[in-house]
């Protein structure tokens, strides 16, 4: 039945795999970017709260926040790499 529909519409198995690759790469980046975005926003928010309460701790809080955000961003970079592999290797 599926083969009859595919032949009638003109869709091959390669077209389905190509569409699945694009959908998977999009989902990978969409889901993989949500976590770092939320984490970085929360880190910046709490760091600004700490700076507002204790202005003398500004430099220590800023360096810790930037380091934490850099580590958090690596998750987004990993999802980008997986999306690139899905698009160009698979």
Backbone as CSV, one residue per row, in Angstrom:
resi,resn,N_x,N_y,N_z,CA_x,CA_y,CA_z,C_x,C_y,C_z
1,UNK,0.826,-1.185,0.000,0.000,0.000,0.000,0.878,1.258,0.000
2,UNK,1.897,1.283,0.855,2.777,2.444,0.924,3.523,2.635,-0.393
3,UNK,3.951,1.544,-0.997,4.676,1.638,-2.264,3.775,2.160,-3.376
4,UNK,2.507,1.781,-3.331,1.568,2.271,-4.334,1.374,3.785,-4.198
5,UNK,1.274,4.251,-2.968,1.094,5.687,-2.729,2.352,6.435,-3.151
6,UNK,3.526,5.897,-2.802,4.782,6.543,-3.165,4.946,6.634,-4.676
7,UNK,4.589,5.572,-5.384,4.733,5.601,-6.839,3.708,6.536,-7.476
8,UNK,2.537,6.639,-6.888,1.513,7.531,-7.439,1.892,8.999,-7.231
9,UNK,2.483,9.305,-6.090,2.833,10.681,-5.770,4.205,11.036,-6.335
10,UNK,5.063,10.070,-6.498,6.404,10.314,-7.019,7.441,10.529,-5.934
11,UNK,7.165,10.015,-4.746,8.105,10.156,-3.629,8.901,8.866,-3.519
12,UNK,10.222,9.007,-3.465,11.067,7.826,-3.309,11.532,7.712,-1.860
13,UNK,12.172,6.607,-1.556,12.707,6.410,-0.211,13.789,7.420,0.119
14,UNK,14.555,7.823,-0.880,15.609,8.813,-0.672,15.012,10.172,-0.299
15,UNK,13.855,10.502,-0.868,13.189,11.764,-0.512,12.728,11.749,0.939
16,UNK,12.235,10.609,1.400,11.787,10.487,2.782,12.974,10.607,3.737
17,UNK,14.091,9.980,3.394,15.291,10.072,4.230,15.794,11.510,4.258
18,UNK,15.773,12.193,3.129,16.218,13.585,3.072,15.336,14.476,3.948
19,UNK,14.030,14.283,3.873,13.113,15.068,4.706,13.328,14.761,6.183
20,UNK,13.563,13.498,6.517,13.799,13.119,7.914,15.087,13.740,8.442
21,UNK,16.110,13.837,7.579,17.367,14.477,7.993,17.135,15.930,8.375
22,UNK,16.379,16.657,7.550,16.132,18.070,7.832,15.292,18.257,9.091
23,UNK,14.301,17.408,9.268,13.468,17.503,10.468,14.296,17.179,11.712
24,UNK,15.124,16.136,11.640,15.949,15.755,12.782,16.960,16.836,13.131
25,UNK,17.572,17.449,12.127,18.538,18.523,12.398,17.837,19.730,13.012
26,UNK,16.667,20.053,12.543,15.912,21.168,13.119,15.505,20.910,14.555
27,UNK,15.036,19.703,14.828,14.680,19.354,16.206,15.898,19.345,17.109
28,UNK,17.001,18.854,16.586,18.245,18.810,17.366,18.658,20.213,17.781
29,UNK,18.628,21.149,16.877,19.021,22.517,17.214,17.963,23.199,18.079
30,UNK,16.702,22.949,17.795,15.646,23.585,18.584,15.652,23.144,20.030
31,UNK,15.704,21.842,20.240,15.711,21.312,21.604,17.067,21.554,22.262
32,UNK,18.135,21.425,21.485,19.472,21.603,22.042,19.804,23.037,22.401
33,UNK,19.075,24.001,21.872,19.352,25.404,22.178,18.507,25.926,23.333
34,UNK,17.434,25.232,23.659,16.565,25.709,24.736,17.266,25.633,26.085
35,UNK,17.925,24.520,26.359,18.592,24.339,27.650,19.659,25.385,27.934
36,UNK,20.608,25.583,27.011,21.617,26.621,27.261,21.026,28.020,27.381
37,UNK,19.998,28.315,26.611,19.397,29.648,26.684,18.773,29.898,28.052
38,UNK,18.055,28.916,28.546,17.442,29.059,29.874,18.517,29.120,30.947
39,UNK,19.527,28.260,30.843,20.596,28.246,31.831,21.391,29.534,31.871
40,UNK,21.716,30.072,30.717,22.465,31.330,30.675,21.630,32.495,31.192
41,UNK,20.360,32.492,30.886,19.486,33.552,31.401,19.372,33.511,32.914
42,UNK,19.248,32.302,33.462,19.163,32.172,34.916,20.481,32.562,35.578
43,UNK,21.607,32.173,34.979,22.911,32.530,35.548,23.102,34.037,35.561
44,UNK,22.745,34.703,34.476,22.887,36.151,34.417,21.949,36.832,35.417
45,UNK,20.743,36.306,35.541,19.778,36.883,36.470,20.277,36.802,37.910
46,UNK,20.756,35.634,38.303,21.227,35.468,39.677,22.515,36.237,39.930
47,UNK,23.369,36.334,38.920,24.588,37.126,39.086,24.250,38.600,39.268
48,UNK,23.280,39.100,38.503,22.873,40.499,38.667,22.210,40.737,40.023
49,UNK,21.459,39.761,40.510,20.900,39.867,41.856,22.010,39.991,42.886
50,UNK,23.031,39.149,42.759,24.153,39.200,43.695,24.915,40.506,43.606
51,UNK,25.088,41.028,42.383,25.792,42.302,42.213,24.997,43.460,42.808
52,UNK,23.671,43.382,42.701,22.837,44.441,43.261,22.889,44.427,44.783
53,UNK,22.994,43.246,45.360,23.026,43.135,46.822,24.396,43.444,47.400
54,UNK,25.444,43.022,46.693,26.815,43.245,47.172,27.670,43.768,46.016
55,UNK,27.653,45.060,45.790,28.407,45.629,44.661,29.914,45.363,44.734
56,UNK,30.458,45.168,45.918,31.897,44.917,46.034,32.295,43.541,45.499
57,UNK,31.344,42.636,45.317,31.621,41.294,44.783,31.446,41.231,43.265
58,UNK,31.329,42.392,42.631,31.032,42.440,41.199,32.032,41.667,40.355
59,UNK,33.317,41.859,40.567,34.318,41.219,39.704,34.312,39.700,39.875
60,UNK,34.163,39.234,41.108,34.134,37.789,41.337,32.887,37.162,40.729
61,UNK,31.745,37.818,40.901,30.502,37.290,40.335,30.531,37.319,38.810
62,UNK,31.094,38.369,38.253,31.141,38.498,36.792,32.003,37.407,36.173
63,UNK,33.180,37.168,36.741,34.059,36.142,36.164,33.457,34.749,36.318
64,UNK,32.824,34.493,37.454,32.178,33.187,37.650,31.004,33.025,36.692
65,UNK,30.239,34.096,36.491,29.094,34.019,35.583,29.549,33.761,34.149
66,UNK,30.573,34.468,33.702,31.058,34.301,32.326,31.600,32.887,32.120
67,UNK,32.327,32.369,33.089,32.830,30.997,32.987,31.680,29.996,32.943
68,UNK,30.691,30.189,33.784,29.528,29.294,33.784,28.753,29.359,32.487
69,UNK,28.614,30.552,31.918,27.898,30.674,30.654,28.679,30.042,29.504
70,UNK,29.997,30.129,29.549,30.809,29.485,28.509,30.653,27.969,28.577
71,UNK,30.636,27.433,29.768,30.457,25.984,29.924,29.047,25.577,29.496
72,UNK,28.065,26.393,29.834,26.681,26.096,29.449,26.517,26.134,27.928
73,UNK,27.205,27.030,27.275,27.076,27.180,25.817,27.624,25.972,25.065
74,UNK,28.509,25.202,25.692,29.055,24.033,25.002,27.963,23.026,24.641
75,UNK,26.897,22.967,25.432,25.783,22.067,25.102,25.141,22.481,23.782
76,UNK,24.969,23.767,23.580,24.423,24.252,22.309,25.348,23.971,21.148
77,UNK,26.657,24.073,21.391,27.628,23.782,20.330,27.609,22.299,19.982
78,UNK,27.464,21.444,20.999,27.368,20.005,20.723,26.138,19.698,19.881
79,UNK,25.020,20.327,20.175,23.825,20.071,19.371,23.999,20.604,17.950
80,UNK,24.731,21.701,17.782,25.034,22.197,16.435,25.882,21.186,15.670
81,UNK,26.880,20.613,16.327,27.719,19.621,15.662,26.915,18.389,15.253
82,UNK,26.018,17.948,16.114,25.184,16.790,15.776,24.269,17.123,14.601
83,UNK,23.724,18.332,14.580,22.869,18.733,13.460,23.660,18.770,12.153
84,UNK,24.897,19.258,12.203,25.742,19.279,10.997,26.045,17.865,10.534
85,UNK,26.320,16.977,11.478,26.572,15.570,11.107,25.323,14.971,10.465
86,UNK,24.154,15.265,11.025,22.920,14.745,10.434,22.708,15.258,9.020
87,UNK,23.057,16.512,8.776,22.820,17.081,7.453,23.822,16.602,6.410
88,UNK,25.099,16.505,6.778,26.116,16.263,5.766,26.717,14.867,5.751
89,UNK,26.543,14.107,6.805,27.143,12.779,6.852,26.118,11.671,6.613
90,UNK,24.971,11.810,7.223,23.942,10.757,7.109,23.296,10.819,5.766
